[in-house]
Amino acid sequence: MPQQDKQNPNPERVAFLRHLPLQVKETITGEEAHQFMFEEEIPESLFEKIKDYIEEENK
């Protein structure tokens, strides 16, 4: 049953990815995007690409 929880992506994370600048989105792999949208933990490779935007959101 826990698998059912992971069938739908986190809407906030999907929106975050959609609002990134195009040059950043182009560097994100499908695997990184999937892990970000469906998992709790951000892959380290993806974190390096989006960390500046995460900090801006928290200000």
Backbone torsions as a table, in degrees:
resi	resn	phi	psi	omega
1	MET	NA	-33.2	-178.9
2	PRO	-59.6	-24.5	179.5
3	GLN	-60.3	-33.2	-178.8
4	GLN	-58.5	-35.1	-179.4
5	ASP	-62.8	-25.9	-174.7
6	LYS	-96.9	6.8	-179.6
7	GLN	-76.3	-27.2	180.0
8	ASN	-107.8	133.6	178.5
9	PRO	-70.2	157.0	176.2
10	ASN	-70.1	116.3	-175.5
11	PRO	-59.4	-34.4	179.0
12	GLU	-66.9	-38.6	179.4
13	ARG	-71.4	-36.9	176.5
14	VAL	-61.9	-46.4	179.6
15	ALA	-61.8	-40.7	178.7
16	PHE	-58.6	-48.7	-179.3
17	LEU	-62.3	-39.1	-179.2
18	ARG	-64.5	-29.8	-176.3
19	HIS	-90.3	-0.2	177.1
20	LEU	-70.2	150.9	175.4
21	PRO	-59.9	148.8	-176.9
22	LEU	-55.3	-41.6	-177.7
23	GLN	-64.0	-26.8	176.2
24	VAL	-79.4	-45.8	-179.7
25	LYS	-57.8	-36.0	-178.6
26	GLU	-65.8	-20.4	-178.8
27	THR	-91.8	-10.6	-176.8
28	ILE	-85.8	127.1	178.9
29	THR	-78.7	161.2	177.1
30	GLY	-60.3	-38.2	179.1
31	GLU	-64.7	-43.6	178.9
32	GLU	-62.2	-44.5	-179.4
33	ALA	-62.6	-43.1	179.9
34	HIS	-61.7	-47.3	180.0
35	GLN	-61.5	-39.5	-179.4
36	PHE	-66.0	-43.8	-175.6
37	MET	-75.2	-29.4	-172.6
38	PHE	-108.6	-10.9	-175.8
39	GLU	-118.5	165.7	177.5
40	GLU	-79.8	-32.6	-173.7
41	GLU	-95.1	137.3	177.6
42	ILE	-86.3	127.4	176.3
43	PRO	-58.3	140.7	-177.5
44	GLU	-56.5	-40.5	-179.0
45	SER	-62.8	-38.9	178.9
46	LEU	-72.6	-40.4	179.2
47	PHE	-55.8	-42.1	-179.9
48	GLU	-60.8	-33.5	-177.9
49	LYS	-78.2	-30.5	-172.5
50	ILE	-113.1	0.2	-172.8
51	LYS	-58.1	-35.7	-179.9
52	ASP	-65.6	-32.1	-178.8
53	TYR	-80.4	-30.0	175.7
54	ILE	-66.3	-43.5	179.8
55	GLU	-63.7	-38.6	178.6
56	GLU	-63.4	-38.0	179.7
57	GLU	-64.9	-31.5	-175.5
58	ASN	-84.8	-9.2	-177.7
59	LYS	-78.8	NA	NA
